């Protein structure tokens, strides 16, 4: 069976401070230790090379759909969303694909 890749793109609110993005990155770095189903976890800021792009990306890999669902519904992941993105993002796009 193929692995699952979950890709999320964010566009931050105009007033989001760089310190909030720093704190978001620190929180993201801690999620793999809290969510056992994560197999690979990468994230980062847009380099700003092209206009009209999103500001931030999170790319996660899981063994299967159940692993992704365990991550999606994990209390620490939900707490991350509530604390770092829900009120700070103007636009979000996400996709899950087989790899």
Contact map, one row per residue, 1 for C-alpha under 8 A:
111000000000000000000000000000000000000000000000000000000000000100000000000000000000000000000000000
111100000000000000000000000000000000000000000000000000000000001100000000000000000000000000000000011
111110000000000000000000000000000000000000000000000000000000111100000000000000000000000000000000011
011111000000000000000000000000000000000000000000000000000000111110010000000000000000000000000001111
001111100000000000000000000000000000000000000000000000000011110000000000000000000000000000000001111
000111110000000000000000000000000000000000000000000000000111100000010000000000000000000000000111100
000011111000000000000000000000000000000000000000000000001111000000000000000000000000000000000111000
000001111100000000000000000000000000000000000000000000001110000000000000000000000000000000011110000
000000111110000000000000000000000000000000000000000001111100000000000000000000000000000000011100000
000000011111000000000000000000000000000000000000000001111000000000000000000000000000000011111000000
000000001111100000000000000000000000000000000000000001110000000000000000000000000000000011110000000
000000000111110100000000000000000000000000000000000000110000000000000000000000000000000111100000000
000000000011111100000000000000000000000000000000000000000000000000000000000000000000000111000000000
000000000001111100000000000000000000000000000000000000000000000000000000000000000000000000000000000
000000000000111110000000000000000000000000000000000000000000000000000000000000000000000000000000000
000000000001111111011000000000000000000000000000000000000000000000000000000000000000000100000000000
000000000000001111111000000000000000000000000000000000000000000000000000000000000000000000000000000
000000000000000111111100000000000000000000000000000000000000000000000000000000000000000000000000000
000000000000000011111110000000000000000000000000000000000000000000000000000000000000000000000000000
000000000000000111111111000000000000000000000000000000000000000000000000000000000001000000000000000
000000000000000111111111100000000000000000000000000000000000000000000000000000000000000000000000000
000000000000000001111111110000000000000000000000000000000000000000000000000000000000000000000000000
000000000000000000111111111000000000000000000000000000000000000000000000000000000000000000000000000
000000000000000000011111111100000000000000000000000000000000000000000000000000000001000000000000000
000000000000000000001111111110000000000000110000000000000000000000000000000000000000000000000000000
000000000000000000000111111111000000000000000000000000000000000000000000000000000000000000000000000
000000000000000000000011111111100000000000000000000000000000000000000000000000010000000000000000000
000000000000000000000001111111110000000000100000000000000000000000000000000000010000000000000000000
000000000000000000000000111111110000000000000000000000000000000000000000000000000000000000000000000
000000000000000000000000011111111100000000000000000000000000000000000000000000000000000000000000000
000000000000000000000000001111111110000000000000000000000000000000000000000110000000000000000000000
000000000000000000000000000111111111011010000000000000000000000000000000000000000000000000000000000
000000000000000000000000000001111111000000000000000000000000000000000000000000000000000000000000000
000000000000000000000000000001111111000000000000000000000000000000000000000100000000000000000000000
000000000000000000000000000000111111110000000000000000000000000000000110010110000000000000000000000
000000000000000000000000000000011111111000000000000000000000000000000000000000000000000000000000000
000000000000000000000000000000000011111000000000000000000000011000110110000000000000000000000000000
000000000000000000000000000000010011111110000000000000000001110000110010000000000000000000000000000
000000000000000000000000000000010001111110000000000000000001111000000000000000000000000000000000000
000000000000000000000000000000000000011111000000000000000011110000000000000000000000000000000000000
000000000000000000000000000000010000011111100000000000000111100000000000000000000000000000000000000
000000000000000000000000000000000000000111110000000000000111000000000000000000000000000000000000000
000000000000000000000000100100000000000011111000000000011110000000000000000000000000000000000000000
000000000000000000000000100000000000000001111100000000011100000000000000000000000000000000000000000
000000000000000000000000000000000000000000111110000000111000000000000000000000000000000000000000000
000000000000000000000000000000000000000000011111100011111000000000000000000000000000000000000000000
000000000000000000000000000000000000000000001111100000000000000000000000000000000000000000000000000
000000000000000000000000000000000000000000000111111010100000000000000000000000000000000000000000000
000000000000000000000000000000000000000000000111111000000000000000000000000000000000000000000000000
000000000000000000000000000000000000000000000001111110000000000000000000000000000000000000000000000
000000000000000000000000000000000000000000000001111110000000000000000000000000000000000000000000000
000000000000000000000000000000000000000000000000011111000000000000000000000000000000000000000000000
000000000000000000000000000000000000000000000101011111100000000000000000000000000000000000000000000
000000001110000000000000000000000000000000000100000111111000000000000000000000000000000000000000000
000000001111000000000000000000000000000000001101000011111000000000000000000000000000000000000000000
000000001111000000000000000000000000000000111100000001111100000000000000000000000000000000000000000
000000111100000000000000000000000000000000111100000001111110000000000000000000000000000000000000000
000001111000000000000000000000000000000011110000000000011111000000000000000000000000000000000000000
000011110000000000000000000000000000000111100000000000001111100000000000000000000000000000000000000
000011100000000000000000000000000000011111000000000000000111110000000000000000000000000000000000000
001111000000000000000000000000000000011110000000000000000011111000010000000000000000000000000000000
001110000000000000000000000000000000111100000000000000000001111110110000000000000000000000000000000
011100000000000000000000000000000000101000000000000000000000111110110000000000000000000000000000000
111100000000000000000000000000000000000000000000000000000000011111110000000000000000000000000000000
000100000000000000000000000000000000000000000000000000000000011111111000000000000000000000000000000
000000000000000000000000000000000000000000000000000000000000000111111100000000000000000000000000000
000000000000000000000000000000000000110000000000000000000000011111111110000000000000000000000000000
000101000000000000000000000000000000110000000000000000000000111111111111000000000000000000000000000
000000000000000000000000000000000000000000000000000000000000000011111111100000000000000000000000000
000000000000000000000000000000000010100000000000000000000000000001111111110000000000000000000000000
000000000000000000000000000000000010110000000000000000000000000000111111110010000000000000000000000
000000000000000000000000000000000000000000000000000000000000000000011111110011000000000000000000000
000000000000000000000000000000000000000000000000000000000000000000001111111011000000000000000000000
000000000000000000000000000000000010000000000000000000000000000000000111111111000000000000000000000
000000000000000000000000000000000000000000000000000000000000000000000000111111100000000000000000000
000000000000000000000000000000100110000000000000000000000000000000000000011111110000000000000000000
000000000000000000000000000000100010000000000000000000000000000000000011111111111000000000000000000
000000000000000000000000000000000000000000000000000000000000000000000001111111111100000000000000000
000000000000000000000000000000000000000000000000000000000000000000000000001111111110000000000000000
000000000000000000000000001100000000000000000000000000000000000000000000000111111111100000000000000
000000000000000000000000000000000000000000000000000000000000000000000000000011111111110000000000000
000000000000000000000000000000000000000000000000000000000000000000000000000001111111111000000000000
000000000000000000000000000000000000000000000000000000000000000000000000000000111111111000000000000
000000000000000000010001000000000000000000000000000000000000000000000000000000011111111100000000000
000000000000000000000000000000000000000000000000000000000000000000000000000000011111111110000000000
000000000000000000000000000000000000000000000000000000000000000000000000000000001111111110000000000
000000000000000000000000000000000000000000000000000000000000000000000000000000000111111110000000000
000000000001100100000000000000000000000000000000000000000000000000000000000000000001111111000000000
000000000111100000000000000000000000000000000000000000000000000000000000000000000000111111110000000
000000000111100000000000000000000000000000000000000000000000000000000000000000000000000111110000000
000000000111000000000000000000000000000000000000000000000000000000000000000000000000000011111000000
000000011110000000000000000000000000000000000000000000000000000000000000000000000000000011111100000
000000011100000000000000000000000000000000000000000000000000000000000000000000000000000000111110000
000001111000000000000000000000000000000000000000000000000000000000000000000000000000000000011111000
000001110000000000000000000000000000000000000000000000000000000000000000000000000000000000001111100
000111100000000000000000000000000000000000000000000000000000000000000000000000000000000000000111110
000111000000000000000000000000000000000000000000000000000000000000000000000000000000000000000011111
011110000000000000000000000000000000000000000000000000000000000000000000000000000000000000000001111
011110000000000000000000000000000000000000000000000000000000000000000000000000000000000000000000111
